[in-house]
Amino acid sequence: MGKLNLDGLRKLRIDLKKEIEKKKQEGKEIKILIGMGTCGIAAGARETFQTFSEQVEKMGLKNVVIEPTGCMGACYVEPTVEVHVPEMPDILYGKVTPDVAKKILERHIIQKQLINDFIYDKPAVDICE
């Protein structure tokens, strides 16, 4: 292998990150995005993220990926969580405390029921990807 210059190292880093991300999501059809912008963090998004992570592990949900994301534009209802489940509408939940996170996993993910008291919007389809 030849010597790498700075541009080569940057490209290698990007390629490796893509590969890791792909492996992380393989076989996981349910996606939970947690708004981790400054307003989300200030409202408790770290605790919400931690609860989702711990509960997914505890419940043995192998087909769920949890990812942090930036601001979702609903600062008035932080922490916000976007949930994508096949054959269900994409939903933006707001005011998601650790207790609400558990409800989302139990009712939305497992029982396939929406939690109307915490629905604040349906994400814009054109910006979800």
Secondary structure as a PSIPRED ss2 file (coil, helix, strand):
# PSIPRED VFORMAT (PSIPRED V4.0)

   1 M C   1.000  0.000  0.000
   2 G C   1.000  0.000  0.000
   3 K C   1.000  0.000  0.000
   4 L C   1.000  0.000  0.000
   5 N C   1.000  0.000  0.000
   6 L H   0.000  1.000  0.000
   7 D H   0.000  1.000  0.000
   8 G H   0.000  1.000  0.000
   9 L H   0.000  1.000  0.000
  10 R H   0.000  1.000  0.000
  11 K H   0.000  1.000  0.000
  12 L H   0.000  1.000  0.000
  13 R H   0.000  1.000  0.000
  14 I H   0.000  1.000  0.000
  15 D H   0.000  1.000  0.000
  16 L H   0.000  1.000  0.000
  17 K H   0.000  1.000  0.000
  18 K H   0.000  1.000  0.000
  19 E H   0.000  1.000  0.000
  20 I H   0.000  1.000  0.000
  21 E H   0.000  1.000  0.000
  22 K H   0.000  1.000  0.000
  23 K H   0.000  1.000  0.000
  24 K H   0.000  1.000  0.000
  25 Q H   0.000  1.000  0.000
  26 E C   1.000  0.000  0.000
  27 G C   1.000  0.000  0.000
  28 K C   1.000  0.000  0.000
  29 E C   1.000  0.000  0.000
  30 I E   0.000  0.000  1.000
  31 K E   0.000  0.000  1.000
  32 I E   0.000  0.000  1.000
  33 L E   0.000  0.000  1.000
  34 I E   0.000  0.000  1.000
  35 G E   0.000  0.000  1.000
  36 M C   1.000  0.000  0.000
  37 G C   1.000  0.000  0.000
  38 T H   0.000  1.000  0.000
  39 C H   0.000  1.000  0.000
  40 G H   0.000  1.000  0.000
  41 I H   0.000  1.000  0.000
  42 A H   0.000  1.000  0.000
  43 A H   0.000  1.000  0.000
  44 G C   1.000  0.000  0.000
  45 A H   0.000  1.000  0.000
  46 R H   0.000  1.000  0.000
  47 E H   0.000  1.000  0.000
  48 T H   0.000  1.000  0.000
  49 F H   0.000  1.000  0.000
  50 Q H   0.000  1.000  0.000
  51 T H   0.000  1.000  0.000
  52 F H   0.000  1.000  0.000
  53 S H   0.000  1.000  0.000
  54 E H   0.000  1.000  0.000
  55 Q H   0.000  1.000  0.000
  56 V H   0.000  1.000  0.000
  57 E H   0.000  1.000  0.000
  58 K H   0.000  1.000  0.000
  59 M H   0.000  1.000  0.000
  60 G C   1.000  0.000  0.000
  61 L C   1.000  0.000  0.000
  62 K C   1.000  0.000  0.000
  63 N C   1.000  0.000  0.000
  64 V E   0.000  0.000  1.000
  65 V E   0.000  0.000  1.000
  66 I E   0.000  0.000  1.000
  67 E E   0.000  0.000  1.000
  68 P E   0.000  0.000  1.000
  69 T E   0.000  0.000  1.000
  70 G C   1.000  0.000  0.000
  71 C C   1.000  0.000  0.000
  72 M C   1.000  0.000  0.000
  73 G C   1.000  0.000  0.000
  74 A C   1.000  0.000  0.000
  75 C H   0.000  1.000  0.000
  76 Y H   0.000  1.000  0.000
  77 V H   0.000  1.000  0.000
  78 E C   1.000  0.000  0.000
  79 P C   1.000  0.000  0.000
  80 T C   1.000  0.000  0.000
  81 V E   0.000  0.000  1.000
  82 E E   0.000  0.000  1.000
  83 V E   0.000  0.000  1.000
  84 H E   0.000  0.000  1.000
  85 V C   1.000  0.000  0.000
  86 P C   1.000  0.000  0.000
  87 E C   1.000  0.000  0.000
  88 M C   1.000  0.000  0.000
  89 P C   1.000  0.000  0.000
  90 D C   1.000  0.000  0.000
  91 I E   0.000  0.000  1.000
  92 L E   0.000  0.000  1.000
  93 Y E   0.000  0.000  1.000
  94 G C   1.000  0.000  0.000
  95 K C   1.000  0.000  0.000
  96 V C   1.000  0.000  0.000
  97 T C   1.000  0.000  0.000
  98 P H   0.000  1.000  0.000
  99 D H   0.000  1.000  0.000
 100 V H   0.000  1.000  0.000
 101 A H   0.000  1.000  0.000
 102 K H   0.000  1.000  0.000
 103 K H   0.000  1.000  0.000
 104 I H   0.000  1.000  0.000
 105 L H   0.000  1.000  0.000
 106 E H   0.000  1.000  0.000
 107 R H   0.000  1.000  0.000
 108 H H   0.000  1.000  0.000
 109 I H   0.000  1.000  0.000
 110 I H   0.000  1.000  0.000
 111 Q C   1.000  0.000  0.000
 112 K C   1.000  0.000  0.000
 113 Q C   1.000  0.000  0.000
 114 L C   1.000  0.000  0.000
 115 I C   1.000  0.000  0.000
 116 N H   0.000  1.000  0.000
 117 D H   0.000  1.000  0.000
 118 F H   0.000  1.000  0.000
 119 I E   0.000  0.000  1.000
 120 Y E   0.000  0.000  1.000
 121 D E   0.000  0.000  1.000
 122 K C   1.000  0.000  0.000
 123 P C   1.000  0.000  0.000
 124 A C   1.000  0.000  0.000
 125 V H   0.000  1.000  0.000
 126 D H   0.000  1.000  0.000
 127 I H   0.000  1.000  0.000
 128 C C   1.000  0.000  0.000
 129 E C   1.000  0.000  0.000
